[in-house]
Amino acid sequence: MERFVRPFASDRGASLIGCWAMSEPYHGSDVLAIGAREFRYPQIPGQLIARSEGDAYVLSGHKSAWVGNGTIATHALTHVTVESKGTASRDILLIPLDLPGISRGEMFHKIGQRELNHGEIILARCSRPA
């Protein structure tokens, strides 16, 4: 609460920008389609997988080009598959997007709703405490 929620709620200068990083290349934002092929085979490129390494999770994969605020957000509530829990596991982590191993794709150029920027978030061995 003190580290993230209160500062975000009281930020009047838009220095903290959030996004909901749920969409992945092979299943979009349909995280409830647990029985789908994309959830049975986590090795499909693009799935964001959290692997347990010691007292941390190491995240690798990416979120699709249609993450709202994806290219400008400072923090993301991120759906991840935790490898040790099985591919049907969908945990949510709050991830500051300035960590080592995180990069952004280009802004997705779309026909409408240009005020809401969309873009992918790429995680390459980004470590988070378990």
C-alpha positions in Angstrom: 0.0 0.0 0.0 2.6 2.5 1.1 5.1 1.7 -1.7 2.7 1.6 -4.7 -0.9 2.3 -4.1 -0.7 5.6 -2.1 1.9 7.2 -4.4 -0.1 6.2 -7.5 -3.4 7.5 -6.1 -1.9 10.8 -5.0 0.2 11.4 -8.2 -1.2 14.5 -9.8 1.6 15.0 -12.3 1.2 11.7 -14.2 4.7 10.5 -13.2 3.2 7.1 -12.5 1.4 5.5 -15.4 -0.1 2.0 -15.1 -1.1 -0.7 -17.6 -2.7 -4.1 -17.5 -0.3 -6.4 -19.2 -2.5 -9.4 -20.0 -2.5 -9.9 -23.8 0.0 -12.4 -25.3 0.6 -13.1 -29.0 -1.1 -16.5 -29.2 -4.1 -15.9 -27.1 -4.7 -12.2 -26.8 -6.4 -11.3 -23.5 -8.5 -14.4 -23.3 -6.8 -15.7 -20.1 -9.8 -17.8 -19.3 -9.2 -20.1 -22.3 -7.2 -22.4 -20.1 -7.9 -25.5 -22.2 -6.7 -23.9 -25.4 -3.6 -25.1 -27.2 -1.7 -22.0 -26.2 -1.9 -22.8 -22.5 -0.9 -26.4 -22.9 2.4 -25.6 -24.6 4.3 -22.9 -22.8 7.2 -23.2 -25.2 5.1 -21.4 -27.8 7.0 -18.1 -28.4 5.7 -15.1 -26.6 4.2 -16.7 -23.6 5.4 -14.9 -20.5 6.8 -17.6 -18.2 8.0 -17.1 -14.6 10.6 -19.6 -13.6 11.6 -20.1 -10.0 15.3 -19.5 -9.4 16.2 -19.4 -5.7 14.2 -16.8 -3.9 13.1 -15.0 -7.2 11.0 -15.5 -10.3 12.8 -14.9 -13.5 10.4 -13.7 -16.2 10.9 -14.2 -19.9 8.5 -13.7 -22.8 6.4 -10.7 -23.9 3.1 -9.0 -23.9 1.4 -8.2 -27.2 1.3 -5.0 -29.1 -2.1 -4.2 -27.9 -1.3 -3.5 -24.2 -2.9 -0.1 -23.4 -0.2 2.4 -22.3 2.3 -0.3 -23.0 5.0 2.0 -24.4 4.6 4.7 -21.7 3.6 2.9 -18.5 5.9 3.0 -15.5 4.2 0.0 -13.8 2.3 -3.0 -15.1 -0.1 -5.4 -13.4 1.1 -8.4 -15.3 -0.5 -11.8 -15.9 2.2 -14.5 -15.8 2.3 -18.3 -16.1 4.4 -19.7 -13.1 6.2 -22.7 -14.5 6.2 -24.7 -11.3 2.5 -24.3 -10.9 1.7 -25.6 -14.4 0.6 -23.9 -17.5 -2.9 -23.3 -16.3 -1.6 -21.0 -13.5 -2.2 -17.3 -14.1 -0.6 -15.2 -11.4 -0.6 -11.4 -11.4 2.6 -9.5 -10.5 3.0 -5.8 -10.1 6.1 -5.0 -12.1 8.0 -1.7 -12.3 8.8 -1.3 -15.9 12.3 0.3 -15.4 13.9 -3.0 -14.3 16.8 -4.6 -16.1 15.6 -7.0 -18.8 12.5 -5.0 -19.7 12.2 -3.3 -23.1 9.3 -2.0 -25.2 8.3 -2.5 -28.8 7.2 0.3 -31.0 3.8 2.0 -30.5 1.1 0.0 -32.4 -0.2 2.2 -35.2 -3.9 1.7 -35.3 -6.8 3.4 -37.1 -8.8 4.6 -34.1 -8.4 5.4 -30.4 -5.0 7.0 -31.0 -5.2 8.8 -27.6 -4.7 5.4 -25.9 -1.3 4.3 -26.9 -0.7 0.5 -27.3 2.5 -1.4 -27.5 4.3 -4.6 -26.5 6.4 -5.1 -23.4 9.3 -7.5 -23.7 10.9 -9.3 -20.6 14.2 -11.0 -21.0 15.3 -12.7 -17.8 13.7 -10.0 -15.6 14.0 -11.0 -11.9 11.4 -10.4 -9.3 11.4 -11.5 -5.6 9.2 -14.6 -5.1 
